[in-house]
Amino acid sequence: MTSHTHAVRSFDRNLILKAIADSFRKLSPRQQFRNPVMFVVFVCSVLTTLLWGQALSGHGEAPTGFIFWVTVWLWFTLLFANFAEALAEGRGKAQAAALRGTRKDVIAKKLAAPQRDAAVSFVPSSELRTGDHVLVDAGEQLPGDGEVVVGAASVDESAITGESAPVIRESGGDRSAVTGGTRVLSDWLVVRITANPGESFLDRMIAMVEGAARRKTPNEIALTIMLAKFTLIFLLACATLLPYSIYSVQASGHGNPITLTVLIALLVCLIPTTIGALLSAIGIAGMDRMIRANVIATSGRAVEAAGDVDVLLLDKTGTITLGNRQAVAFMPAPGVEEAILADAAQLASLADETPEGRSVVVLAKERFGLRERHIEDTHAVFVPFTAQTRMSGVDVGERRIRKGALDAVERYLDAAGSHLPPLVKRMAEDVARRGATPLIVVEGSTALGVIELKDIVKGGIRERFAEMRRMGIKTIMITGDNPLTAAAIAAEAGVDDFLAEATPEAKLKLIRKIQAENRLVAMCGDGTNDAPALAQADVAVAMNTGTQAAKEAGNMVDLDSNPTKLIEVVEIGKQMLITRGALTTFSIANDIAKYFAIIPAAFATTYPALNALNVMKLATPQSAILSAVIFNALIIVFLIPLALKGVKYRALGAGALLRRNLLVYGLGGIAVPFLGIKLIDLILVLLGLA
């Protein structure tokens, strides 16, 4: 499956060129003020620019060339930070532009009443309002979001989901929601419009993927405040160093006081510029990864909440199991041969187009070679399944074959003056106890036996749940099955708990109970009956094929309508939090390493004895300071791909993850500056800039 939202690559040439231009536009003081750390760098860049201008006039406090290069690299630090944010935003804007290309104003057939044969007036789709009814025939584009009130048709939703296979939309049930911009392929639909112009699902999608409109999440705000406090502490510390240096020189009678240029360089290198520069890009990239997974999040808050989830509520059908029960065994009644049971079961299923019915036909072919049956020669009359009888079957001559649920067959036999043998009833109950579904096959008033239908657990799902458990996430299966069946499926799938015979009220009660324990809950749903639980859940993923009520209640929409996507959503959320934590660790460790590089050099003119602490053997005090400033800018560039792509997700517990981050990004953050600053110092010496 490929969506148009996937087509925007991270480092597309046009995106990079636009991000470079945006980097300069973002140099405005108002833009920089939003980020306290980078605003301090902005002020420092302005100050060194003024100091360079003063040096050009012949009254410089430090060599003109030294001030110039410090100034250049401070501006580069700002530009690189702006570039990271602009590149992340650019991907969202490009995806929004791609979505806008799918939105067109079409002529709609507005109906006077919700009936196909009602009077029609032709109006532009931009004039439709909530509650209007429109007729959409085969080959026509849906003029707006709505719900099918009459009719059924296949709809091409590839413009939204990227999925080429058409889907069925029909009135009633959970498949009635339609999206503006999709196309009806067959038949016709009468649709009630549910969104005014500018409020459609597509409009909301466009707004969601616009990275520039992203609001900071609570954790991001807290981290920004913490970084601002660090910056303030270093600002106050550096501000006291100048008078202290002047006093020391005057008291000792030798040496030179520290210069403003060196103090500014020291401040910029010590404040957490690395994470300050990348913080916004990390958040925007987290939302972008959701989009590339074909999940639209209403806000960065929803993505972040996904990373903090403790409990996953998962529907059994379609998520844990394949959703299509398969016939796996024929269990004949005493005195009945299995081949006779298979023959009757296959006859009763030949006209059954459900996956279960087809699996019965296939099983009989595989076991007994029953194939190429020309049933039309026997003038068979098929009896379709109905909600009233809960049975289906076939009449062939004098033969009356039926298959159905246990209670339905018992009623059928009672009406015929017969009874279901206790052994057959016990077989059916044993099948149900194993988590499978029994179908009883009868011919006339005689029970032939039981077909075992099994809901197949998806391959690899047990391993996924084991990963969730290692991360400290509890998985709960939600099903309408009876407790015995639910327990069997839960044990086979490896979930931690289950809720059987689930009703909307039971789901809501369970979510509130978990939240009362200060835990965050994620769930997915597609029906109107899921809406209350979706609204209550902390992370609620609504299926795009679901009802409008479900999509309104959720804070994410899965365009692929894949219930298993909930696991991926949680992983993406955790990846964003892991990336932010890893780069914060790296940034702080960086500052520690730069401290050892720049402090001895900064005060070498005041205290020559500090040269003994020049452990990296940097050429001169000026080259040490300039090397640290250059490294401080370049490390942002090298970390942009990691910020946008994210740290590789690993299913680890919080303790193991913390140890790994400290080892890789903590020790790495200390080691890399020593190597980088030394290498830059050697290059400066070779270029004669030291």
C-alpha positions in Angstrom: 0.0 0.0 0.0 1.3 3.4 -1.0 -0.2 6.7 -0.1 0.3 10.1 -1.6 1.4 11.2 1.9 4.3 8.8 1.7 5.7 10.4 -1.5 7.3 13.3 0.3 10.9 12.4 1.0 12.9 13.8 3.9 15.8 15.2 1.9 14.2 16.0 -1.4 16.2 18.7 -3.3 13.2 21.1 -3.5 12.5 20.7 0.2 16.1 21.4 1.1 16.2 24.6 -1.0 13.0 25.8 0.5 14.2 25.0 4.0 17.4 27.0 3.4 15.3 30.0 2.3 13.0 29.6 5.3 16.1 29.4 7.6 16.9 33.0 6.8 13.2 34.1 7.1 13.1 32.6 10.6 16.0 34.9 11.7 13.4 37.5 12.8 13.5 38.4 16.5 9.8 37.5 16.9 10.4 34.0 15.5 13.5 33.4 17.6 11.8 34.6 20.8 9.7 31.4 20.7 12.7 29.4 21.6 14.5 30.8 24.7 17.8 29.0 24.1 18.1 30.1 20.5 16.9 33.6 21.3 20.0 33.9 23.6 22.2 32.7 20.6 20.4 35.3 18.4 21.2 38.1 20.9 24.8 36.9 21.2 25.2 36.9 17.4 24.0 40.5 17.2 26.4 41.5 19.9 29.5 39.9 18.3 28.4 41.5 15.0 28.5 44.9 16.7 31.9 44.0 18.3 33.2 43.0 14.8 32.0 46.4 13.5 33.9 48.1 16.4 37.0 46.1 15.6 36.9 47.2 11.9 37.0 50.8 13.2 40.3 50.1 14.9 39.0 49.8 18.5 38.4 46.1 18.8 38.6 44.3 22.1 40.0 41.2 20.3 41.6 40.5 16.9 39.3 41.4 14.1 39.6 38.0 12.3 38.9 36.2 15.5 35.7 38.2 16.2 34.6 37.8 12.6 34.8 34.0 12.6 33.1 33.7 16.0 30.3 35.9 14.6 30.0 33.9 11.4 29.7 30.6 13.2 27.2 32.0 15.8 24.9 33.0 12.8 25.5 29.5 11.3 24.3 28.0 14.6 21.1 29.9 14.3 20.7 29.1 10.6 21.3 25.3 11.2 18.7 25.3 14.0 16.2 27.1 11.7 17.0 24.7 8.9 16.1 21.7 11.1 12.8 23.2 12.0 12.1 24.4 8.4 12.9 21.0 6.9 10.5 19.2 9.3 7.8 21.8 8.6 8.5 21.6 4.9 7.6 17.9 4.8 4.3 18.6 6.4 3.5 21.5 4.1 4.4 19.4 1.0 2.1 16.7 2.2 -0.6 19.3 2.8 -0.1 20.6 -0.7 -0.5 17.0 -2.1 -3.8 16.7 -0.2 -5.0 20.1 -1.5 -4.5 18.7 -5.0 -7.2 16.1 -4.3 -9.8 18.7 -3.3 -11.9 20.0 -6.1 -15.1 22.0 -6.2 -17.6 19.8 -8.1 -21.2 20.2 -9.1 -23.4 18.3 -6.7 -26.9 16.9 -7.3 -28.8 18.3 -4.3 -32.0 16.5 -3.4 -35.2 18.1 -2.1 -35.7 14.9 0.1 -33.6 11.9 1.1 -34.8 9.8 -1.8 -33.3 8.9 -5.2 -36.3 10.0 -7.1 -36.7 13.4 -5.3 -36.3 16.7 -7.2 -32.7 17.6 -8.1 -31.0 20.9 -8.2 -27.4 21.4 -9.3 -25.2 23.4 -7.0 -21.4 23.8 -6.4 -20.1 21.6 -3.6 -18.8 24.7 -1.8 -22.5 25.7 -1.3 -23.5 22.5 0.5 -24.3 22.7 4.2 -24.7 20.2 7.0 -28.0 18.3 6.6 -28.2 18.6 2.8 -28.9 15.5 0.8 -27.1 14.7 -2.5 -27.3 12.0 -5.1 -24.0 10.5 -6.3 -24.1 8.1 -9.3 -21.4 5.8 -10.6 -18.4 7.6 -11.9 -19.1 10.8 -9.9 -17.0 12.3 -7.1 -18.5 12.7 -3.6 -19.0 16.5 -3.1 -18.4 16.4 0.7 -18.2 14.3 3.8 -21.4 12.6 4.7 -23.3 9.5 5.7 -25.1 7.2 3.3 -28.8 7.2 4.0 -30.0 5.3 1.0 -28.2 2.8 -1.3 -25.0 0.8 -1.5 -22.0 1.2 -3.8 -18.3 0.5 -4.2 -16.2 3.6 -3.6 -12.6 4.4 -4.7 -10.9 6.0 -1.6 -7.4 5.8 -3.0 -7.1 9.6 -3.1 -7.4 9.5 0.8 -6.0 6.2 1.8 -3.7 5.3 -1.1 -5.4 1.9 -1.1 -6.3 0.9 -4.7 -9.0 -1.7 -3.7 -12.5 -0.2 -3.7 -14.6 -0.4 -0.5 -18.3 -0.9 0.0 -20.3 1.9 1.5 -24.0 1.4 2.4 -26.7 2.9 4.5 -26.9 1.8 8.2 -24.2 0.1 10.2 -20.6 1.1 10.6 -19.8 1.4 6.8 -22.0 4.4 6.1 -19.4 7.2 6.4 -18.1 8.6 3.1 -15.4 11.2 2.5 -15.5 14.2 0.1 -13.1 13.8 -2.9 -13.6 10.0 -3.2 -15.3 8.5 -6.2 -18.3 6.2 -6.6 -17.4 3.3 -8.9 -20.7 1.4 -9.1 -24.4 1.9 -8.3 -25.5 5.1 -6.5 -25.7 6.6 -3.1 -27.9 9.2 -1.4 -25.7 11.0 1.1 -26.5 13.3 3.9 -23.7 16.0 4.2 -22.2 16.1 7.7 -19.6 18.9 7.3 -19.7 22.5 6.1 -17.1 23.8 3.6 -13.8 24.2 5.3 -14.7 21.7 8.0 -14.4 18.4 6.0 -12.2 15.5 6.9 -9.8 16.5 4.1 -9.7 20.1 5.4 -8.9 18.8 8.9 -6.2 16.5 7.5 -4.6 19.4 5.7 -4.6 21.5 8.9 -3.2 18.5 10.9 -0.2 18.0 8.6 0.8 21.6 8.6 3.8 21.4 10.8 3.9 25.2 11.3 0.6 25.1 13.2 1.8 22.4 15.6 1.2 23.2 19.2 3.9 22.3 21.8 3.1 19.3 23.9 3.1 19.5 27.7 6.4 17.5 28.0 7.9 19.7 25.3 6.8 22.8 27.2 8.3 21.4 30.4 11.6 20.6 28.6 11.7 24.1 27.1 11.3 25.6 30.6 14.1 23.4 31.9 16.4 24.4 29.1 15.5 28.0 29.7 16.5 27.6 33.3 19.8 26.1 32.3 20.4 29.0 29.9 19.6 31.5 32.6 22.0 29.9 35.1 24.9 29.9 32.5 24.0 33.5 31.5 24.3 34.7 35.1 27.5 32.7 35.6 29.1 34.1 32.5 28.0 37.6 33.3 29.9 37.5 36.6 33.1 36.2 34.9 34.1 39.5 33.3 34.2 41.6 36.5 35.9 38.7 38.3 38.5 38.5 35.5 39.1 42.3 35.6 39.5 42.2 39.4 42.0 39.3 39.2 44.2 41.1 36.7 44.2 44.3 38.7 44.9 42.5 41.9 47.8 40.4 40.5 49.2 43.1 38.2 49.7 40.7 35.3 47.6 39.0 32.6 44.7 40.3 30.5 41.0 40.2 31.4 38.7 38.0 29.4 37.1 39.6 26.3 33.4 40.0 25.6 33.8 37.9 22.4 35.3 35.0 24.4 32.6 35.3 27.1 29.8 35.2 24.4 31.4 32.2 22.8 31.7 30.5 26.2 28.0 31.2 26.9 26.8 29.8 23.6 28.9 26.7 23.9 27.7 26.0 27.5 24.0 26.5 27.1 22.0 23.5 25.7 22.0 24.7 22.1 22.0 21.2 20.5 18.7 20.1 21.9 17.4 23.7 21.9 18.0 23.8 18.1 16.4 20.3 17.4 13.5 20.3 19.9 10.9 21.7 17.6 12.1 19.5 14.7 11.8 16.3 16.8 8.1 17.1 17.7 7.2 17.9 14.1 9.0 14.8 12.8 7.0 12.7 15.3 3.7 13.9 13.7 5.3 13.3 10.3 6.1 9.7 11.1 2.4 9.2 12.0 1.4 10.7 8.6 3.8 8.4 6.8 2.2 5.5 8.6 -1.1 6.8 7.2 -2.3 7.9 10.6 -3.5 11.5 11.0 -3.1 12.9 14.5 -5.2 15.9 15.6 -2.2 17.3 17.5 1.3 16.6 18.8 -0.3 16.0 22.2 -1.9 12.9 20.8 1.4 11.6 19.4 3.1 12.3 22.7 0.3 10.6 24.7 0.8 7.5 22.5 4.4 7.3 23.8 3.2 7.4 27.4 0.5 4.7 27.0 0.4 2.0 29.7 -2.6 0.0 28.5 -3.8 -1.1 25.1 -7.4 -2.1 24.5 -7.5 -4.2 21.3 -10.5 -5.6 19.5 -10.3 -9.3 18.9 -11.7 -9.5 15.4 -9.4 -8.1 12.8 -6.7 -7.1 15.3 -5.7 -10.2 17.2 -7.5 -12.7 14.9 -7.8 -12.6 11.1 -11.5 -11.9 11.5 -12.6 -14.7 9.2 -13.4 -17.9 11.0 -12.1 -21.0 9.1 -13.5 -24.6 9.2 -10.8 -26.8 10.7 -12.6 -30.1 11.6 -15.6 -32.2 10.9 -16.8 -34.0 14.1 -19.4 -36.6 13.2 -22.2 -37.7 15.5 -22.1 -41.3 16.8 -22.9 -43.7 14.0 -22.3 -41.1 11.3 -19.3 -41.3 9.0 -17.1 -38.2 8.7 -17.4 -38.3 4.9 -21.2 -38.2 5.1 -21.0 -35.2 7.4 -18.5 -33.4 5.1 -20.7 -34.1 2.0 -23.8 -32.6 3.7 -21.8 -29.6 5.1 -20.3 -28.9 1.7 -23.8 -29.1 0.0 -25.2 -26.7 2.5 -22.3 -24.3 1.9 -22.0 -24.2 -1.8 -24.0 -21.0 -2.1 -22.6 -19.5 1.1 -20.2 -16.7 -0.1 -19.0 -15.8 3.4 -15.4 -16.7 4.3 -16.7 -19.3 6.8 -18.9 -20.9 4.1 -16.1 -21.1 1.6 -13.7 -22.6 4.1 -16.2 -25.5 4.7 -16.3 -26.2 1.0 -12.4 -26.1 0.9 -12.1 -28.4 3.9 -14.4 -31.0 2.4 -12.3 -30.9 -0.9 -9.1 -31.3 1.0 -10.3 -34.1 3.3 -12.4 -36.2 0.9 -11.8 -34.9 -2.6 -15.3 -33.5 -3.0 -15.0 -31.2 -6.0 -16.6 -30.2 -9.3 -20.1 -30.8 -8.0 -22.7 -29.8 -10.6 -25.4 -28.8 -8.1 -27.5 -27.1 -10.8 -28.3 -30.5 -12.3 -30.1 -31.5 -9.0 -32.3 -28.4 -9.0 -31.1 -27.6 -5.5 -32.8 -24.7 -3.6 -30.5 -22.9 -1.3 -31.8 -21.5 2.0 -30.0 -18.3 2.8 -29.0 -17.3 6.3 -31.3 -15.0 8.1 -31.1 -13.2 11.5 -34.4 -14.8 12.5 -33.5 -18.5 11.8 -29.7 -18.1 12.3 -29.3 -21.1 9.9 -28.7 -21.7 6.2 -28.8 -24.8 4.1 -30.0 -26.4 0.9 -33.0 -28.5 -0.3 -31.9 -31.2 -2.8 -34.9 -33.4 -3.8 -36.1 -35.0 -0.6 -33.0 -34.0 1.3 -33.3 -31.0 3.8 -29.9 -30.0 5.0 -29.3 -27.2 7.5 -26.4 -25.8 9.4 -26.4 -23.3 12.2 -25.6 -22.3 15.7 -26.3 -24.7 18.6 -29.4 -22.9 20.0 -30.9 -22.3 16.5 -30.6 -26.0 15.5 -32.1 -27.1 18.8 -35.1 -24.9 18.1 -35.3 -26.3 14.5 -35.3 -29.9 15.7 -37.8 -29.2 18.5 -40.2 -27.8 15.9 -39.7 -30.9 13.8 -40.6 -33.1 16.8 -37.0 -34.3 17.3 -34.1 -33.5 19.7 -30.4 -32.8 19.5 -28.5 -35.9 20.8 -26.7 -35.1 24.1 -23.3 -36.3 22.7 -23.6 -33.8 19.8 -24.5 -31.0 22.2 -21.5 -31.9 24.3 -19.2 -31.8 21.3 -20.5 -28.4 20.4 -20.0 -27.1 23.9 -16.4 -28.5 23.9 -15.7 -26.7 20.7 -16.9 -23.4 22.2 -14.9 -24.0 25.3 -11.7 -24.3 23.2 -12.4 -20.8 21.8 -13.8 -22.0 18.5 -17.3 -21.7 17.0 -19.5 -24.9 16.5 -21.9 -25.2 13.6 -24.4 -28.1 13.8 -25.3 -29.9 10.6 -28.6 -31.7 10.4 -30.4 -33.6 7.6 -34.1 -33.8 8.1 -34.5 -34.4 11.8 -31.1 -36.1 12.2 -28.0 -34.4 13.6 -25.0 -35.4 11.5 -22.4 -33.7 13.6 -20.4 -30.5 14.2 -18.2 -28.3 12.1 -15.5 -26.6 14.1 -14.9 -23.0 13.0 -11.8 -21.4 14.4 -10.9 -17.7 14.6 -7.3 -17.8 13.5 -4.9 -15.8 15.7 -2.6 -13.6 13.5 0.9 -14.8 13.0 3.5 -12.9 15.0 0.9 -11.2 17.2 2.0 -13.1 20.3 5.5 -11.9 19.8 4.2 -8.3 19.4 2.4 -8.6 22.7 5.5 -9.9 24.4 7.3 -6.8 23.2 4.6 -4.6 24.7 5.0 -6.5 28.0 8.7 -5.8 28.0 7.9 -2.1 27.6 5.6 -2.2 30.6 2.4 -2.0 28.5 -0.6 -4.1 29.4 -2.7 -5.5 26.6 -6.4 -6.2 27.0 -8.5 -7.9 24.4 -12.0 -6.6 23.8 -14.6 -9.1 22.4 -18.3 -9.8 22.2 -17.6 -13.5 22.6 -18.6 -15.4 25.7 -16.1 -15.7 28.5 -15.0 -19.3 27.6 -14.3 -18.4 24.0 -12.6 -15.1 25.0 -10.4 -16.9 27.5 -9.2 -19.4 25.0 -8.4 -16.8 22.3 -6.7 -14.6 25.0 -4.5 -17.5 26.1 -3.5 -18.4 22.5 -2.7 -14.8 21.6 -0.8 -14.0 24.7 -2.7 -10.9 25.9 -2.6 -10.0 29.5 -6.3 -9.7 30.1 -9.6 -9.7 28.3 -13.1 -8.2 28.5 -15.8 -10.6 27.2 -19.3 -9.8 26.1 -18.2 -6.2 25.8 -20.9 -3.6 25.5 -20.3 0.2 25.0 -21.0 0.7 28.7 -18.6 -2.1 29.7 -15.8 -0.6 27.6 -16.3 2.9 29.0 -16.4 1.5 32.6 -13.1 -0.4 32.0 -11.3 2.7 30.6 -12.4 4.9 33.5 -11.3 2.2 36.0 -7.8 2.0 34.4 -7.5 5.8 34.2 -8.4 6.1 37.9 -5.2 4.1 38.5 -3.3 7.0 36.8 -2.6 5.0 33.7 -3.0 6.1 30.1 -5.2 4.1 27.8 -5.1 3.6 24.0 -7.9 2.0 21.9 -9.2 1.9 18.4 -12.7 1.7 17.1 -14.9 2.2 14.0 -18.5 2.1 15.1 -20.9 4.6 16.6 -21.0 2.2 19.6 -17.3 2.8 20.1 -17.6 6.6 20.2 -18.1 6.9 24.0 -15.0 4.8 24.7 -12.9 6.6 22.1 -13.8 9.9 23.6 -12.8 8.7 27.0 -9.5 7.0 25.9 -6.2 9.0 26.1 -5.2 7.9 22.6 -8.2 7.0 20.4 -7.5 5.8 16.9 -10.7 5.8 14.7 -10.9 3.8 11.5 -11.3 5.8 8.3 -13.9 3.3 7.2 -15.9 3.8 10.4 -18.8 6.1 11.2 -18.5 9.9 11.5 -19.2 9.6 15.2 -16.2 7.4 15.7 -13.9 9.7 13.7 -15.2 12.8 15.6 -14.5 11.0 19.0 -11.0 9.9 18.2 -7.8 12.0 18.3 -6.3 10.0 15.5 -7.6 8.6 12.2 -6.1 5.6 10.5 -6.6 6.0 6.8 -5.8 2.4 6.2 -8.5 1.3 8.7 -6.1 -1.4 10.1 -6.9 -2.1 13.7 -3.4 -3.5 14.3 -2.1 0.0 13.5 -2.7 0.9 17.2 0.4 -1.0 18.2 2.4 0.9 15.6 1.0 4.2 16.8 2.2 3.5 20.3 5.7 2.5 18.9 5.9 5.8 16.9 4.9 7.8 20.0 7.5 6.1 22.1 10.1 6.6 19.4 9.4 10.4 19.6 9.9 10.4 23.3 13.0 8.2 23.1 14.5 10.5 20.4 13.9 13.6 22.5 15.4 12.0 25.6 18.4 10.6 23.7 19.2 14.0 22.1 18.7 15.8 25.4 21.2 13.4 27.0 23.6 13.9 24.2 23.3 17.7 24.3 23.9 18.0 28.1 26.9 15.6 27.8 28.2 17.7 24.9 28.1 20.8 27.2 30.2 18.9 29.8 32.9 18.1 27.2 32.9 21.6 25.7 33.4 22.9 29.3 36.8 21.2 29.5 37.7 22.4 26.1 36.8 26.1 26.4 37.2 27.1 30.0 41.0 26.6 30.2 41.4 28.5 26.9 39.0 31.3 27.9 41.0 32.1 31.0 44.5 31.4 29.8 45.2 35.1 29.4 44.0 35.8 32.9 45.5 32.7 34.6 48.4 31.3 32.4 48.6 28.4 34.8 45.3 27.1 33.4 47.2 26.0 30.3 48.0 22.9 32.3 44.3 21.9 31.9 44.5 22.0 28.1 44.2 18.2 28.0 43.4 18.2 24.3 46.6 20.1 23.5 44.7 22.7 21.4 47.0 25.1 19.5 46.1 28.5 21.0 43.4 29.9 23.2 41.7 31.5 20.2 41.8 28.3 18.2 40.3 26.4 21.2 37.4 28.8 21.5 36.8 29.0 17.7 36.9 25.2 17.4 34.3 24.8 20.2 32.0 27.4 18.5 32.4 25.7 15.1 31.7 22.2 16.6 28.7 23.6 18.4 27.2 24.7 15.1 28.2 21.7 13.0 26.9 19.0 15.5 23.4 20.4 14.9 23.7 19.6 11.1 24.9 16.1 11.8 22.0 15.4 14.2 19.3 16.7 11.9 18.8 13.3 10.1 18.5 11.6 13.5 16.0 14.1 14.8 13.8 13.7 11.7 14.2 9.9 11.4 14.1 9.2 15.1 16.2 7.0 17.3 15.6 3.3 16.4 12.8 1.9 18.4 13.6 -1.0 20.7 11.2 -2.9 22.9 12.9 -2.2 26.2 11.7 -1.3 29.7 12.2 2.1 31.1 15.3 1.1 33.2 17.0 -0.7 30.4 16.3 2.2 28.0 17.7 4.7 30.4 20.9 2.7 30.8 21.3 2.4 27.0 20.7 6.1 26.5 23.3 7.0 29.1 25.8 4.6 27.6 25.3 5.5 23.9 24.2 9.2 24.0 25.7 10.1 27.4 29.2 8.7 27.0 29.0 9.4 23.2 28.0 13.0 23.9 31.1 13.4 26.0 33.5 11.6 23.7 32.4 13.2 20.3 33.2 16.8 21.3 36.7 15.9 22.3 37.3 14.3 19.0 35.4 16.9 17.0 37.0 20.0 18.6 40.5 18.5 18.3 40.0 17.8 14.6 38.6 21.3 13.9 41.6 22.8 15.8 44.0 20.8 13.5 42.2 22.1 10.4 42.3 25.7 11.7 46.1 25.3 12.2 46.5 24.0 8.7 44.5 26.9 7.3 46.5 29.4 9.3 43.4 30.6 11.2 44.7 29.5 14.7 
